[in-house]
Amino acid sequence: MARKRKLPRYVTAVVDRHGKQRYRYRRQGLDFYMPDPDSAEGKQILVKAAEGLAPRKTRVQPKSIGDLFERFYSSAKFNRAGAGWQRLVRATLEEFRNEARDIPVSDFMDSHIETLVVRRSQKRTVGKRTVGGPAAAARLHEQLMRLFDFAHRKLRWIDVNPAREADKLFDGKGAGYHTWTEEEIAQFQRRHPLGTRARLACEIALWTGLRRGDIAKLGPANIAGGRVTAVAGKTGKGIDVLLAPDLKAAIDAMPSIGETFLVTSQGKPFSEAGLGNWFRERCDEADLPHCSIHGLRKALTKRAAEAAATQQELKALGQWSSDSDVATYTAAANQRKLADAAIQRVIQSRTESNPLEKVDN
């Protein structure tokens, strides 16, 4: 029986889906594929890696995943987007980029995308962090659709977007952020009354539909003439919504406000991640460990859908471009209310168009 080859520390051997043996170097702060570690080039790379230096990447293969990423990251659409959205895209896709860098884009099929999404759905521990899970898998699928759309529609490298052809792993019931119920909102408000930062954060998220990064930057300069105005960090789109009475009451109840409405205990503006973690603790204090600040954005969309807002109104409220985005956020809308509203509209329409029914009524 042949002895298993002993590889240098931090190096693992993997066989890709084409049956090719590949070597990967992974250490805190470094993650790259490399030549055979016993080769002259491989040994030089290991020496540099020991000094904390990653090797310079060679020119990407034409029409490969690496080539696609370089063009996608250089595109006008990507660079028009806010820095927060760019970070999210990179954080979601970089692992895939490193693994599939040299594979031709045309080689990917819907089954390969499904395998990637399934793998991302499995939670694992990396250092002190837990990564993966249903929400992470859903984000990966969404970003892969955008990436391969660029290859399909803009570059014309492929005839079909394999990510759009792939089956979704989740039906919406087990993925994504929990949508707050009215009872949960009331429970949070009882625990965090007016005059607290937690209550103000809740009302901002619930009445503006802003994402976490935009909430962290919101301040008095964004309020004028009874309206809230801002620029979405993710899309770069302008936001202009009415200042709801509940939100105004929460702002007026604060003893003091600085450049931003929400600040840390040291009086400094929150980072996007810092705000999410801080609000997570406030949810725990209200005995709502399954709730998050993003779930309030979904609760606002749910309220609007139940109030019979049109599709275009919902798009404007959430700063979305596609109907599928709206569908994701309105999945928790009360179907009974919506169905009843639809029936009432049919009854009203038929009554108005039939004089005999008017007489009978």
C-alpha positions in Angstrom: 0.0 0.0 0.0 1.4 3.4 -1.1 2.2 5.8 1.7 0.2 9.0 1.8 2.3 11.9 0.6 3.2 14.3 3.4 2.6 17.9 2.3 4.2 21.1 3.8 2.3 22.8 6.6 -0.7 24.8 5.5 -0.8 23.0 2.1 -3.6 20.6 1.1 -4.1 18.6 -2.0 -7.5 18.6 -3.8 -8.8 17.1 -7.0 -11.0 19.4 -9.0 -14.1 18.3 -10.9 -11.9 17.8 -14.0 -9.8 15.3 -12.1 -6.8 17.6 -11.9 -4.6 17.5 -8.8 -4.3 21.0 -7.3 -2.5 22.4 -4.2 -3.9 25.1 -1.9 -2.1 27.1 0.7 -4.3 28.3 3.5 -3.1 30.3 6.5 -4.6 33.3 8.4 -4.5 36.1 5.9 -3.3 33.9 3.0 -5.4 31.7 0.7 -4.2 30.8 -2.8 -3.6 27.9 -5.2 0.0 27.0 -6.0 2.2 24.7 -8.1 3.4 21.3 -6.7 5.1 22.3 -3.4 8.1 20.0 -4.3 8.8 21.9 -7.6 11.3 24.7 -7.7 8.6 27.3 -8.2 6.5 25.8 -5.4 9.4 25.9 -3.0 10.0 29.6 -3.8 6.3 30.3 -3.1 6.5 28.6 0.2 9.4 30.7 1.3 7.5 33.9 0.4 4.4 32.6 2.1 6.4 32.0 5.3 7.2 35.7 5.2 3.4 36.5 4.9 3.6 37.3 1.1 1.1 35.8 -1.4 2.5 35.0 -4.8 1.7 37.3 -7.7 -1.0 35.8 -9.8 -0.2 34.9 -13.4 -2.3 36.2 -16.3 -5.8 34.7 -16.2 -6.9 32.4 -19.0 -9.2 34.0 -21.5 -12.9 33.5 -20.8 -12.2 31.8 -17.5 -13.8 32.5 -14.2 -10.7 34.6 -13.3 -11.1 36.6 -16.5 -14.8 37.1 -15.8 -14.1 38.5 -12.3 -11.5 41.0 -13.5 -14.0 42.3 -16.1 -16.9 42.2 -13.6 -15.0 44.2 -11.0 -13.9 46.7 -13.7 -17.4 47.2 -15.0 -19.2 50.5 -14.8 -22.2 48.9 -13.0 -20.0 47.4 -10.2 -18.1 50.6 -9.7 -21.2 52.8 -9.6 -22.4 50.8 -6.6 -21.6 51.8 -3.1 -18.6 50.6 -1.2 -20.7 48.6 1.2 -22.4 46.6 -1.6 -19.0 46.0 -3.3 -17.6 44.6 0.0 -20.6 42.3 0.2 -20.2 41.0 -3.3 -16.5 40.3 -2.8 -17.0 38.6 0.5 -19.7 36.4 -1.0 -17.8 35.5 -4.2 -14.1 35.5 -3.4 -14.0 31.9 -2.2 -15.6 30.8 -5.5 -13.2 32.9 -7.5 -10.1 31.4 -5.8 -11.3 27.8 -6.4 -12.5 28.2 -10.0 -10.1 30.8 -11.3 -8.8 28.8 -14.3 -12.0 27.0 -15.2 -13.7 28.2 -18.5 -17.0 30.0 -17.8 -18.7 27.9 -20.5 -17.9 24.8 -18.5 -20.4 25.7 -15.8 -23.8 24.0 -15.7 -26.8 24.5 -13.4 -25.9 21.3 -11.5 -22.5 22.8 -10.6 -24.2 26.0 -9.2 -26.5 23.8 -7.1 -23.5 22.0 -5.7 -21.8 25.2 -4.8 -25.0 26.5 -3.1 -25.5 23.3 -1.1 -21.9 23.4 0.1 -22.3 27.0 1.2 -25.5 26.1 3.1 -23.5 23.9 5.5 -22.3 25.8 8.6 -18.7 25.4 9.6 -16.3 27.0 12.0 -13.4 29.1 10.7 -11.3 30.4 13.6 -13.8 31.9 16.0 -16.5 32.5 13.4 -19.3 30.4 12.1 -19.7 30.7 8.4 -22.2 29.2 5.9 -25.8 28.5 6.5 -29.1 29.1 4.6 -28.8 32.9 4.4 -25.2 32.6 3.1 -26.3 30.1 0.5 -29.1 32.3 -0.7 -26.6 35.3 -1.0 -24.2 33.1 -3.0 -26.9 32.1 -5.4 -28.0 35.7 -5.8 -24.5 37.0 -6.5 -23.7 34.1 -8.9 -26.8 35.0 -10.9 -25.4 38.6 -11.2 -21.9 37.4 -12.1 -23.1 34.9 -14.8 -25.6 37.5 -16.1 -22.6 39.7 -16.8 -21.0 36.8 -18.8 -24.3 36.1 -20.6 -25.8 39.5 -21.4 -22.8 41.8 -21.4 -19.9 39.7 -22.6 -21.9 37.2 -24.7 -19.6 34.3 -23.6 -22.5 32.0 -22.8 -26.0 31.4 -24.2 -27.6 30.6 -20.8 -27.0 31.8 -17.3 -26.5 28.5 -15.4 -27.1 30.2 -12.0 -30.6 31.2 -13.1 -31.3 27.7 -14.4 -30.2 26.2 -11.1 -32.9 25.1 -8.7 -33.2 27.2 -5.5 -32.1 25.3 -2.4 -34.6 27.1 -0.2 -38.3 28.0 -0.7 -38.0 31.1 1.5 -39.3 29.5 4.7 -35.9 28.6 6.0 -33.6 31.2 4.5 -32.8 34.8 5.1 -33.6 37.1 7.9 -36.7 36.6 10.0 -39.5 39.1 9.3 -40.7 40.7 12.5 -44.3 40.2 13.5 -46.4 43.0 14.9 -46.3 41.3 18.3 -42.5 41.1 18.2 -42.3 44.8 17.3 -44.6 45.7 20.3 -42.5 43.5 22.6 -39.3 45.3 21.5 -40.9 48.7 22.0 -42.0 47.8 25.5 -38.5 46.8 26.4 -36.9 49.8 24.8 -39.1 52.9 25.3 -38.9 56.3 23.6 -35.7 58.1 24.6 -33.4 55.1 24.1 -31.0 54.5 21.2 -32.5 51.0 20.7 -36.0 52.4 20.2 -34.7 55.1 17.8 -32.8 52.4 15.8 -35.9 50.3 15.6 -38.1 53.2 14.3 -35.5 54.2 11.7 -35.3 50.7 10.3 -39.1 50.2 10.5 -40.1 53.5 8.8 -37.4 54.2 6.3 -36.7 50.7 4.8 -33.0 51.6 4.9 -30.3 48.9 5.0 -28.0 48.5 7.9 -25.1 50.5 6.5 -27.3 53.4 5.5 -29.0 53.5 9.0 -25.5 53.8 10.6 -24.8 57.0 8.6 -28.2 58.6 9.0 -28.3 61.9 10.9 -30.1 65.2 11.3 -28.8 66.4 8.0 -31.0 63.8 6.3 -34.2 65.2 7.8 -35.8 68.2 6.1 -39.3 69.4 5.2 -40.9 66.4 6.8 -39.0 63.9 4.7 -36.0 61.5 5.0 -33.5 61.7 2.2 -30.3 59.6 1.7 -28.3 57.8 -0.9 -28.4 54.0 -0.7 -24.9 52.6 -0.2 -25.7 49.4 -2.0 -27.3 50.8 -5.2 -26.3 54.4 -5.2 -29.9 55.3 -5.7 -31.5 58.4 -4.0 -34.0 57.7 -1.2 -36.7 60.2 -0.4 -39.5 59.0 2.0 -42.0 60.7 4.3 -40.9 61.2 8.0 -43.4 58.9 9.8 -44.9 60.3 13.0 -43.5 57.3 15.0 -40.0 58.0 13.7 -40.3 61.7 14.4 -41.4 61.0 18.0 -38.4 58.7 18.5 -36.0 61.4 17.3 -37.7 64.1 19.4 -37.5 61.9 22.5 -33.7 61.6 22.4 -31.9 63.8 24.9 -29.1 64.6 22.5 -28.1 63.8 18.9 -24.8 64.2 17.2 -23.8 64.0 13.6 -25.5 60.6 13.3 -28.6 59.5 15.1 -27.0 56.3 16.4 -23.6 56.2 18.1 -21.5 53.8 20.1 -21.1 54.0 23.9 -17.9 56.1 23.1 -20.1 58.6 21.1 -18.7 57.5 17.7 -20.8 56.6 14.6 -21.3 52.8 14.2 -19.7 50.8 11.5 -22.1 48.7 9.5 -21.2 45.5 11.2 -20.9 47.2 14.6 -24.5 48.4 14.3 -25.8 45.0 13.5 -24.0 43.4 16.4 -25.1 46.1 18.8 -28.8 45.8 17.7 -28.5 42.0 18.0 -27.7 42.5 21.7 -30.7 44.8 22.1 -32.9 42.1 20.6 -31.6 39.6 23.1 -32.5 42.0 25.9 -36.1 42.0 24.6 -36.1 38.2 24.5 -36.1 38.2 20.7 -32.9 36.3 19.8 -34.2 35.3 16.4 -34.8 39.0 15.3 -32.4 41.4 13.6 -32.3 45.0 12.3 -32.7 43.8 8.7 -35.8 41.9 9.6 -37.5 45.3 10.3 -36.9 46.3 6.7 -38.8 43.2 5.8 -41.5 44.0 8.3 -42.1 47.4 6.6 -42.4 45.8 3.2 -44.8 43.2 4.7 -47.0 46.0 6.1 -47.0 47.8 2.8 -48.0 44.7 0.9 -50.8 44.0 3.3 -52.0 47.6 2.8 -52.4 46.8 -0.9 -49.3 48.8 -2.1 -48.7 48.3 -5.8 -45.6 46.5 -7.1 -44.1 49.8 -8.3 -44.7 51.3 -4.8 -43.0 48.4 -3.2 -40.1 48.7 -5.5 -39.7 52.4 -4.7 -40.0 51.6 -0.9 -37.2 49.0 -0.9 -35.1 50.6 -3.7 -35.4 47.5 -5.8 -35.2 47.0 -9.6 -36.7 43.6 -10.1 -40.0 41.9 -9.1 -38.1 38.9 -7.7 -36.6 41.2 -5.0 -40.0 42.3 -4.0 -41.3 38.7 -3.9 -38.4 37.8 -1.5 -39.4 40.6 1.0 -43.1 40.1 0.8 -43.0 36.4 1.3 -44.2 36.8 4.9 -47.2 39.0 4.0 -50.5 37.9 5.4 -51.8 35.8 2.5 -55.3 35.8 3.9 -55.5 39.6 3.9 -54.1 39.8 0.4 -56.5 37.1 -0.9 -59.5 38.9 0.8 -58.4 42.2 -0.8 -58.3 40.5 -4.2 -61.7 39.0 -3.8 -63.1 42.3 -2.7 -61.7 44.0 -5.8 -63.3 41.4 -8.0 -66.7 41.8 -6.3 -66.5 45.6 -6.6 -65.5 45.4 -10.2 -68.4 43.0 -11.1 -70.9 45.1 -9.2 -69.9 48.3 -10.9 -70.1 46.7 -14.4 -73.4 44.9 -13.9 -76.5 47.2 -13.4 -78.8 44.3 -12.5 -76.6 43.4 -9.5 -76.7 47.0 -8.4 -80.6 46.8 -8.5 -80.6 43.5 -6.6 -78.2 44.9 -4.0 
